[in-house]
């Protein structure tokens, strides 16, 4: 799957950060889901481009109770780190005539390179988040400045959505659901933790009846 093939409506059927004032504190809480919306997060921080051009599709889940509120950002599409790029992906891009022309490379030149040099000729390693995650780097194609979709990490994101759907009662375990937005207005349980970056985050969801 490529970035161009993403249909955001497909992501609604079937790794959170907190924002705003009056946040729920660490621990377990029963909350009501107030809204579920779709957002395309721009690749910018403080008005500057992060180093890639494709926006990040995310499902924004707003929830609250009498003690405060939280927001979860669900990421059904995730992207490869530079070290996860395979030789097959490198060889496929190295065989793309348009890519080679745009980058001023040729097949013979690339073929003679060791894997890491060849990979780095085709992909940039761009910090995921220089402020909070400086040790991990996205693989960003040099020819179009877009990231590479990671099927394994994307599946983990979808599984988080699946658990939310079950905990909200819009489907049973192992069943599909028509639209995650059907969870709006439902009660669920959540666990809030403080991250290493000192931010409150919804670490997991659960059935409301399972909240301690």
Backbone bond lengths (Angstrom), bond angles and torsions (degrees), N, CA, C in turn:
res aa  C-N    CA-C-N  psi(-1)  N-CA   C-N-CA  omega(-1)  CA-C   N-CA-C  phi
1 X - - - 1.461 - - 1.525 109.36 -
2 X 1.315 117.26 138.17 1.458 122.74 178.85 1.517 109.83 -108.88
3 X 1.335 116.14 165.31 1.457 119.94 177.94 1.518 111.40 -59.35
4 X 1.344 116.23 -36.55 1.458 120.17 -177.70 1.522 112.54 -66.78
5 X 1.356 117.17 -22.88 1.458 120.61 -175.48 1.526 113.19 -89.57
6 X 1.337 117.53 -2.22 1.462 120.41 -176.96 1.523 110.30 -70.47
7 X 1.319 116.43 125.83 1.458 122.79 171.76 1.524 106.80 -110.57
8 X 1.319 117.05 112.80 1.459 120.29 -173.27 1.516 111.98 -60.17
9 X 1.337 117.91 -29.81 1.464 119.91 178.79 1.522 111.63 -65.48
10 X 1.333 116.82 -30.46 1.462 120.17 177.59 1.520 111.14 -67.82
11 X 1.322 117.58 -27.34 1.457 120.68 -178.15 1.521 112.50 -74.36
12 X 1.319 116.78 -15.54 1.462 120.64 -177.78 1.519 112.41 -82.41
13 X 1.322 118.41 -14.14 1.457 120.96 179.48 1.521 110.29 -105.50
14 X 1.299 107.70 165.19 1.411 112.86 179.81 1.444 127.95 -156.04
15 X 16.709 51.21 -153.44 1.299 147.87 165.21 1.453 105.46 -141.07
16 X 1.524 109.27 105.82 1.444 116.30 -150.19 1.515 112.31 -89.53
17 X 1.335 117.33 152.73 1.454 122.80 177.16 1.525 108.04 -130.34
18 X 1.265 118.35 142.10 1.458 122.38 -176.60 1.524 110.70 -90.37
19 X 1.330 116.44 148.68 1.459 119.77 176.15 1.520 109.64 -150.69
20 X 1.330 115.35 159.12 1.449 119.18 175.30 1.519 113.31 96.63
21 X 1.342 116.02 -179.93 1.455 122.00 -177.36 1.518 109.87 -96.48
22 X 1.353 116.51 161.87 1.456 121.98 177.24 1.508 112.43 63.05
23 X 1.351 116.67 46.98 1.460 120.54 -176.78 1.520 111.73 -73.73
24 X 1.301 115.58 145.77 1.455 120.58 171.55 1.525 108.59 -65.95
25 X 1.307 115.99 143.40 1.464 120.84 -176.47 1.529 111.31 -90.89
26 X 1.324 116.15 177.71 1.460 121.11 -178.14 1.523 111.03 -57.58
27 X 1.324 115.08 141.95 1.453 121.17 179.86 1.517 111.37 127.10
28 X 1.326 115.90 -172.13 1.463 121.49 -179.50 1.526 110.28 -99.93
29 X 1.327 115.49 144.01 1.457 121.13 -176.51 1.525 110.17 -143.52
30 X 1.328 116.17 147.85 1.460 121.65 167.43 1.523 106.61 -95.44
31 X 1.318 116.33 126.48 1.470 120.73 -177.08 1.524 109.64 -132.17
32 X 1.318 114.65 162.87 1.462 121.61 172.27 1.525 108.43 -106.53
33 X 1.322 116.00 134.58 1.466 120.21 176.66 1.523 108.45 -78.32
34 X 1.324 116.11 114.04 1.464 121.08 -175.58 1.527 113.01 -86.96
35 X 1.330 116.11 -32.54 1.449 118.64 -177.26 1.529 109.89 -161.26
36 X 1.329 115.90 148.91 1.462 122.68 173.82 1.524 106.52 -134.87
37 X 1.315 116.40 121.31 1.461 120.49 -176.38 1.524 110.29 -136.07
38 X 1.317 114.52 169.18 1.465 122.10 179.77 1.519 108.89 -107.04
39 X 1.318 115.58 136.02 1.452 120.66 178.41 1.528 109.40 -133.41
40 X 1.320 116.11 144.13 1.462 121.16 171.91 1.526 106.63 -111.25
41 X 1.323 115.45 98.60 1.464 120.12 -175.46 1.526 110.89 -72.73
42 X 1.323 115.80 123.95 1.464 120.43 -178.74 1.528 109.95 -70.73
43 X 1.337 116.50 148.18 1.469 119.97 -180.00 1.523 111.70 -79.76
44 X 1.332 116.28 60.93 1.454 120.73 -176.37 1.524 110.44 -135.42
45 X 1.305 116.36 150.05 1.461 123.24 169.97 1.527 107.43 -139.09
46 X 1.320 114.96 123.64 1.474 121.09 -178.89 1.525 111.47 53.62
47 X 1.352 115.32 38.76 1.451 120.27 176.50 1.513 115.31 80.99
48 X 1.331 117.72 -0.61 1.459 121.13 -179.71 1.521 110.54 -110.90
49 X 1.352 115.68 141.69 1.456 120.24 179.23 1.517 110.64 -66.04
50 X 1.329 116.16 140.79 1.460 120.76 -177.77 1.527 113.51 -78.92
51 X 1.336 116.38 -13.99 1.455 118.68 179.34 1.507 113.92 120.94
52 X 1.353 116.39 5.99 1.454 121.32 173.46 1.523 108.11 -144.48
53 X 1.344 116.92 164.03 1.466 119.77 -172.48 1.522 114.14 -105.79
54 X 1.337 118.65 -19.14 1.465 120.20 -174.31 1.532 111.12 -84.51
55 X 1.349 117.17 133.31 1.464 120.66 176.93 1.527 111.24 -71.45
56 X 1.325 115.80 159.62 1.469 121.63 -179.07 1.525 109.92 -101.79
57 X 1.333 119.12 114.17 1.464 119.75 176.32 1.519 110.58 -72.47
58 X 1.320 116.44 134.92 1.458 119.93 -179.84 1.523 110.02 -146.51
59 X 1.322 114.95 151.85 1.459 122.20 176.70 1.520 107.37 -102.86
60 X 1.329 116.97 120.28 1.457 122.37 -175.12 1.525 109.12 -100.11
61 X 1.336 116.14 119.48 1.468 121.70 -177.36 1.526 108.99 -113.89
62 X 1.347 115.88 113.25 1.467 121.44 179.17 1.522 108.97 -98.79
63 X 1.328 116.53 135.03 1.469 120.61 -176.28 1.524 109.59 -146.35
64 X 1.313 116.31 155.77 1.464 119.28 -179.02 1.528 110.76 -161.04
65 X 1.327 114.08 166.87 1.465 122.65 167.29 1.530 106.81 -145.72
66 X 1.306 117.80 -168.12 1.460 120.56 -176.04 1.529 112.75 -66.53
67 X 1.322 117.35 -18.50 1.466 121.13 -176.82 1.526 113.95 -91.89
68 X 1.335 117.33 -15.83 1.456 118.59 -178.34 1.515 111.91 158.84
69 X 1.311 114.93 -165.84 1.464 120.19 -175.51 1.523 110.48 -137.69
70 X 1.336 114.85 161.55 1.462 121.99 174.17 1.518 108.41 -146.28
71 X 1.323 115.39 157.89 1.454 121.80 173.58 1.515 108.93 -128.74
72 X 1.334 116.09 134.11 1.464 121.89 173.87 1.516 108.69 -108.92
73 X 1.329 115.54 137.34 1.464 121.22 171.67 1.522 107.56 -107.89
74 X 1.325 117.02 109.15 1.456 121.60 178.83 1.523 109.40 -91.65
75 X 1.317 115.44 133.62 1.467 120.44 -175.11 1.526 110.84 -115.89
76 X 1.338 117.32 89.91 1.463 120.65 179.76 1.523 113.71 -74.43
77 X 1.325 116.24 -9.40 1.466 121.26 174.12 1.525 107.53 -123.04
78 X 1.348 116.15 125.82 1.459 121.52 178.23 1.531 108.84 -124.09
79 X 1.306 115.73 167.10 1.462 119.91 -169.38 1.526 111.85 -128.44
80 X 1.319 115.27 150.15 1.460 121.81 -174.72 1.527 112.40 -72.82
81 X 1.337 113.68 143.23 1.448 120.63 169.39 1.526 107.91 -82.18
82 X 1.318 116.07 158.13 1.456 119.98 -175.18 1.533 111.39 -59.30
83 X 1.330 117.56 -35.72 1.462 119.96 -177.73 1.524 112.90 -74.10
84 X 1.333 116.94 -11.65 1.469 121.11 -179.42 1.528 112.80 -92.39
85 X 1.312 117.52 -5.78 1.469 120.49 177.47 1.524 109.05 -66.46
86 X 1.329 116.38 128.60 1.462 121.31 -175.51 1.529 111.53 -91.67
87 X 1.315 114.89 163.83 1.466 119.36 177.12 1.525 110.59 -63.67
88 X 1.342 117.05 -33.07 1.466 120.50 178.01 1.527 110.77 -63.81
89 X 1.328 117.50 -40.13 1.465 121.26 178.99 1.531 110.53 -68.24
90 X 1.317 115.84 -39.40 1.463 119.74 177.89 1.528 110.22 -64.85
91 X 1.339 116.55 -46.07 1.466 120.30 -178.76 1.523 112.07 -64.32
92 X 1.346 116.66 -37.17 1.467 120.43 179.37 1.527 110.30 -64.06
93 X 1.339 116.30 -43.51 1.466 119.56 -179.80 1.530 110.84 -71.16
94 X 1.328 115.87 -33.28 1.463 120.45 179.51 1.522 111.89 -70.06
95 X 1.330 116.85 -15.42 1.462 121.35 178.95 1.523 112.57 -97.78
96 X 1.328 116.46 -1.22 1.459 121.86 -177.80 1.533 109.31 -85.09
97 X 1.319 116.10 111.46 1.469 120.75 -175.67 1.519 112.46 -59.97
98 X 1.329 117.30 -39.96 1.462 120.68 -179.61 1.528 111.14 -64.34
99 X 1.346 115.54 -41.10 1.454 120.22 178.70 1.520 111.10 -62.96
100 X 1.331 116.36 -46.84 1.462 120.67 -178.75 1.530 111.30 -61.79
101 X 1.328 115.80 -40.68 1.469 119.76 179.35 1.521 110.67 -64.28
102 X 1.305 116.25 -43.88 1.463 120.85 -177.40 1.531 111.13 -64.90
103 X 1.342 116.41 -35.43 1.460 120.52 -176.72 1.524 113.13 -93.97
104 X 1.340 116.42 -3.80 1.454 119.79 179.98 1.516 113.34 69.06
105 X 1.333 116.44 35.36 1.462 122.20 -179.32 1.524 109.33 -114.84
106 X 1.337 116.29 165.87 1.456 119.88 173.43 1.527 109.57 -135.60
107 X 1.318 116.45 158.05 1.458 122.12 -174.59 1.523 112.04 -59.49
108 X 1.299 116.78 -42.38 1.467 120.34 -178.68 1.519 110.77 -62.61
109 X 1.300 115.66 -41.87 1.460 121.71 178.57 1.534 110.79 -61.55
110 X 1.324 116.54 -45.94 1.463 120.65 -178.62 1.522 112.04 -69.60
111 X 1.312 116.42 -38.77 1.459 120.86 -176.92 1.522 111.64 -60.80
112 X 1.314 117.01 -31.79 1.457 121.43 -178.49 1.540 112.80 -79.09
113 X 1.331 116.50 -11.42 1.463 119.97 -177.04 1.523 112.18 -81.88
114 X 1.349 117.94 146.25 1.470 119.63 168.99 1.527 108.93 -65.37
115 X 1.346 115.83 159.99 1.467 120.57 -172.34 1.518 112.91 -52.09
116 X 1.322 118.03 -50.02 1.462 119.85 -173.57 1.527 111.49 -64.26
117 X 1.304 117.17 -39.80 1.459 120.31 178.06 1.527 110.92 -66.05
118 X 1.343 115.97 -41.10 1.459 120.29 178.31 1.527 110.35 -63.24
119 X 1.334 115.93 -45.49 1.472 120.30 178.52 1.518 110.82 -58.65
120 X 1.318 116.63 -45.54 1.460 120.16 -176.81 1.522 112.82 -72.21
121 X 1.327 116.86 -16.28 1.468 120.43 174.45 1.522 110.82 -77.29
122 X 1.339 116.32 -20.58 1.459 121.62 -175.80 1.529 113.14 -109.36
123 X 1.334 116.45 -23.11 1.463 121.58 -177.48 1.527 110.22 -129.55
124 X 1.316 115.68 140.14 1.462 121.43 169.04 1.518 108.99 -91.05
125 X 1.316 116.95 146.38 1.466 122.13 171.53 1.523 107.26 -98.29
126 X 1.347 116.59 111.60 1.462 121.48 -173.89 1.529 109.31 -117.63
127 X 1.314 116.02 129.80 1.462 121.22 -178.17 1.532 110.63 -56.02
128 X 1.327 116.52 130.14 1.465 121.25 179.01 1.523 110.29 -62.84
129 X 1.308 116.23 -45.49 1.462 121.35 179.09 1.527 106.87 -157.20
130 X 1.308 116.69 99.22 1.464 121.05 -175.24 1.524 112.05 -61.33
131 X 1.340 116.74 -22.71 1.457 120.05 -176.95 1.526 112.23 -84.51
132 X 1.350 116.64 -41.20 1.455 119.86 -174.40 1.528 114.22 -117.72
133 X 1.323 117.98 -12.46 1.463 120.13 -173.65 1.531 109.03 -145.69
134 X 1.320 115.80 62.59 1.460 121.03 -170.44 1.521 113.85 -77.88
135 X 1.334 117.39 -8.46 1.463 120.61 -176.07 1.527 113.96 -97.66
136 X 1.334 117.86 -2.11 1.460 120.85 179.85 1.528 109.71 -118.79
137 X 1.343 115.15 143.56 1.458 120.49 -174.19 1.524 110.63 -132.62
138 X 1.340 115.90 130.59 1.454 120.49 172.72 1.533 109.68 -72.32
139 X 1.330 115.15 150.86 1.461 121.20 168.12 1.521 107.14 -88.93
140 X 1.326 117.09 117.19 1.466 122.04 -178.32 1.533 108.37 -118.11
141 X 1.315 115.43 121.85 1.467 119.45 -178.75 1.523 110.57 -61.65
142 X 1.321 115.84 133.11 1.453 120.40 179.77 1.530 112.09 -71.60
143 X 1.340 116.81 -26.60 1.467 118.64 -174.53 1.523 113.58 -78.89
144 X 1.343 117.74 -28.64 1.468 118.91 -178.99 1.529 113.73 -131.12
145 X 1.338 116.71 1.37 1.469 122.25 177.06 1.524 112.94 61.50
146 X 1.336 116.65 30.90 1.460 121.07 178.14 1.526 110.66 -115.14
147 X 1.330 115.03 152.44 1.457 120.93 177.77 1.529 110.76 -78.59
148 X 1.325 115.66 171.32 1.460 122.11 -178.47 1.525 108.43 -110.23
149 X 1.325 117.28 124.59 1.460 121.47 -178.40 1.527 110.64 -65.68
150 X 1.325 115.92 134.47 1.464 123.08 -179.60 1.531 108.60 -104.93
151 X 1.342 117.93 107.89 1.477 120.44 -177.43 1.526 113.21 -62.09
152 X 1.335 117.45 -35.56 1.468 120.89 -177.33 1.527 110.27 -68.72
153 X 1.313 116.90 -50.54 1.471 119.87 179.19 1.529 111.15 -67.16
154 X 1.329 117.21 -34.17 1.472 120.27 177.59 1.522 110.69 -63.38
155 X 1.325 117.20 -39.51 1.468 120.97 179.00 1.525 110.53 -63.81
156 X 1.324 117.53 -37.57 1.470 120.13 177.17 1.522 110.33 -63.39
157 X 1.333 116.59 -38.55 1.467 120.09 176.90 1.509 111.94 -64.27
158 X 1.339 116.25 -40.28 1.465 119.88 178.05 1.522 111.02 -65.64
159 X 1.331 117.02 -34.75 1.461 120.27 179.26 1.525 111.88 -65.78
160 X 1.329 116.96 -33.77 1.466 120.72 175.09 1.526 109.52 -63.84
161 X 1.342 117.03 -41.48 1.462 121.11 175.72 1.523 110.88 -63.42
162 X 1.322 116.82 -41.31 1.463 120.87 179.88 1.530 110.95 -60.63
163 X 1.343 116.39 -43.12 1.470 119.83 -179.97 1.530 110.84 -65.89
164 X 1.336 116.31 -38.74 1.465 119.37 176.62 1.524 110.55 -60.67
165 X 1.333 117.24 -42.74 1.463 121.40 179.63 1.521 111.30 -61.31
166 X 1.332 116.40 -42.64 1.473 120.47 178.61 1.517 110.70 -66.35
167 X 1.314 117.23 -45.92 1.472 120.84 -177.79 1.521 112.31 -66.76
168 X 1.338 116.45 -26.83 1.470 120.12 176.74 1.526 111.75 -83.92
169 X 1.340 117.19 -9.53 1.453 121.18 176.34 1.517 115.34 81.79
170 X 1.342 117.71 19.98 1.470 118.29 178.82 1.527 111.47 -92.13
171 X 1.328 116.77 -5.21 1.465 120.89 172.78 1.516 108.51 -161.31
172 X 1.315 116.21 162.81 1.458 121.66 176.58 1.523 109.67 -89.13
173 X 1.309 116.55 163.05 1.461 121.40 177.84 1.522 110.48 -55.26
174 X 1.316 116.73 128.95 1.459 121.03 177.68 1.513 114.51 86.04
175 X 1.335 117.69 -6.53 1.464 121.26 178.11 1.524 110.72 -94.99
176 X 1.317 115.94 157.97 1.452 120.25 175.16 1.519 110.92 -84.72
177 X 1.326 116.17 169.20 1.458 121.28 176.60 1.518 108.50 -138.34
178 X 1.317 115.37 146.17 1.460 120.26 -173.62 1.516 112.11 -71.92
179 X 1.329 117.31 -39.37 1.463 120.64 -173.21 1.523 108.00 -159.46
180 X 1.328 117.33 122.26 1.461 120.98 -178.41 1.528 111.55 -60.98
181 X 1.350 117.08 -21.49 1.466 120.01 179.89 1.524 112.86 -68.62
182 X 1.338 116.67 -10.70 1.469 119.99 174.39 1.520 111.53 -66.44
183 X 1.338 116.74 -13.74 1.464 120.73 178.48 1.532 112.35 -77.91
184 X 1.329 116.81 -8.28 1.459 120.05 178.60 1.531 110.06 -60.57
185 X 1.330 116.02 132.26 1.461 121.42 -179.85 1.516 113.97 89.82
186 X 1.334 117.05 -7.45 1.465 120.97 -178.22 1.525 110.80 -87.65
187 X 1.323 115.34 154.93 1.461 121.79 174.47 1.523 110.07 -93.28
188 X 1.322 115.84 137.43 1.455 121.05 174.20 1.524 108.89 -139.98
189 X 1.311 115.27 168.35 1.451 120.73 171.76 1.515 109.20 -102.00
190 X 1.325 116.62 145.28 1.462 121.01 175.48 1.524 109.74 -134.76
191 X 1.323 115.61 156.66 1.459 121.26 171.16 1.517 108.00 -117.95
192 X 1.324 116.08 128.12 1.460 122.48 -178.76 1.526 108.99 -107.15
193 X 1.335 115.33 131.86 1.464 120.74 178.09 1.523 109.88 -130.09
194 X 1.323 115.19 160.07 1.459 121.54 175.95 1.520 108.32 -94.59
195 X 1.334 116.84 126.47 1.457 120.93 -177.35 1.530 110.71 -80.96
196 X 1.335 115.34 172.11 1.466 120.64 176.72 1.519 111.35 -62.17
197 X 1.342 115.72 -24.85 1.464 120.79 178.00 1.527 111.54 -85.66
198 X 1.346 116.23 10.76 1.467 122.53 178.05 1.525 112.57 63.92
199 X 1.347 116.09 37.05 1.457 121.47 176.46 1.519 109.41 -118.34
200 X 1.332 116.02 141.38 1.459 120.32 175.79 1.524 109.44 -75.77
201 X 1.326 115.67 137.23 1.461 120.96 -173.93 1.521 109.84 -143.46
202 X 1.341 116.31 142.52 1.467 120.47 170.76 1.528 106.69 -75.43
203 X 1.323 116.34 109.28 1.462 119.91 -176.17 1.521 112.55 -84.63
204 X 1.347 117.30 -27.14 1.456 120.21 177.20 1.522 109.98 -165.47
205 X 1.327 115.49 161.26 1.457 121.12 173.17 1.523 109.11 -110.23
206 X 1.326 115.59 163.51 1.469 121.34 -179.27 1.526 107.93 -157.11
207 X 1.312 116.27 172.36 1.457 120.26 173.46 1.534 108.60 -65.78
208 X 1.305 117.09 142.82 1.451 120.64 179.66 1.521 111.75 -57.70
209 X 1.333 115.99 -35.39 1.463 120.00 -178.55 1.528 113.83 -70.99
210 X 1.348 116.15 -13.24 1.465 120.34 -179.61 1.523 113.45 -93.40
211 X 1.323 117.55 -0.67 1.459 121.08 178.76 1.521 109.41 -69.64
212 X 1.323 116.12 130.33 1.479 120.64 -179.70 1.515 111.36 -67.47
